[in-house]
Amino acid sequence: MRLMTIPPLQTNLFKNIYPDTPKTEGIKYAGSKLKLLPQILWLAAKTKPKTVFDGFSGSTRVSQALARVGYSVTSSDQAVWSETFARCYLQGGERAKYSLLIKHLNACKPVDGWFTEHYGGDPSGDVNNSSKVKKRPWQIQNTRKLDAIREEIDRLYLDPITEAVALTSLILALDKVDSTLGHFSSYLREWSPRSYKTMQLKLPLIIDTAMNHTVARSDIFDVASNADVDLAYLDPPYGSNNEKMPPSRVRYSAYYHVWTTICLNDRPQLFGKVHRRVDSKDDVAASVFEEFRRAPSGKFLAVDAIHRLLKATTAKHIILSYSSGGRATAAELNEALCDVGKIIEVIELDYRRNVMAAMTWTNEWLRDAQEPNREFLFLIKRF
Ligand SMILES: C[S@@+](CC[C@H](N)C(=O)[O-])C[C@H]1O[C@@H](n2cnc3c(N)ncnc32)[C@H](O)[C@@H]1O
């Protein structure tokens, strides 16, 4: 199938429409909406909200941007790292008060510990022959720092927000010196150039506003109907429409298992070549949105979950992110959206679709193995 030609006039529309997109910070994260922040902020502004719920906050890029432009944000995700980032960025308060702590942590003397044993590799070893040196996400000069700093964070008995600032700073520093493709379900065969650098903790870009923000770690179905907000931004995992893709490949808990362990410092039981936490196994940590299977009814479980979520969300306006590579077809998604409200706007990354009739956008959501997936944003007003 061929994609429709996009009118050239619409290109880069959003760079002009939302020129003051605030600066945010975050780890490398599959599905991060960093590039869509201008579009999300533009859509959000149309609804003139005071309170916004970011229900799949992930890297917290969207929560940060929403907070920076002045909304009161409720940030929630089921992942422990996301809760840590949200506490740091949204609730940290005055940034300068953490300077001494970050300096103190940077000065910790490196030690060999649990993280070095399981995630540290020695670049002076022969990657192919040595049983000592396997593919690992970090070089030992950095895991030894990690071991020291993580122990020190526990030893200091910090309050939860200060601890979140320290952990966020530690994770961001590690993210800059990793030897991965951006996740931890496989590691690079050769050391990446950045992995030779020694990590350095920096003060996170904490947002110090007078506004109150709320942070939760929850399954979306436990919070969506209780979040008393004007606008909900929903960015569920898209799963995959590739029948051959094993489900573990698209699961956040499997991708980012090490961030969970760094946050919890719980020395979990590990399994497999990349030393994943046992509780990140597919049969333990599955999210229904990452499901690639069908229910006995024949309906995809992930598609059914999106429909249930839209119905459960009580906010008057909802912005839903979805990709043409996700489980739901355009027709299925359209049906779910139209069941709960009126579609006001549909945006494709960099292009605005003027939707007079809801089905217009579905014509442009075509699947072609040769074409990259396309990101869509839907603004709907609930009935
Ligand atoms: C596409 S990512 C969100 C990315 C985020 N908007 C950003 O910009 O970084 C999807 C997120 O959904 C979370 N997630 C998956 N299933 C969930 C569930 N049932 N409840 C809450 N969060 C869930 C994952 O942990 C992941 O962070």
The ligand as an ORCA input file, in Angstrom:
! r2SCAN-3c Opt
* xyz 0 1
  C       5.214      4.661     25.547
  S       5.842      4.584     27.195
  C       5.479      6.177     27.829
  C       6.535      7.158     27.439
  C       6.399      8.520     28.095
  N       5.243      9.248     27.655
  C       7.653      9.319     27.825
  O       7.594     10.373     27.142
  O       8.717      8.896     28.275
  C       4.685      3.561     27.992
  C       4.813      3.462     29.522
  O       3.711      2.706     30.002
  C       4.104      2.099     31.214
  N       3.074      1.060     31.465
  C       2.855     -0.103     30.809
  N       1.758     -0.712     31.256
  C       1.242      0.079     32.231
  C       0.105     -0.014     33.078
  N      -0.725     -1.060     33.013
  N      -0.130      0.986     33.968
  C       0.719      2.052     34.054
  N       1.822      2.184     33.278
  C       2.077      1.221     32.375
  C       5.511      1.633     30.948
  O       6.225      1.480     32.156
  C       6.043      2.783     30.074
  O       6.751      3.717     30.847
*
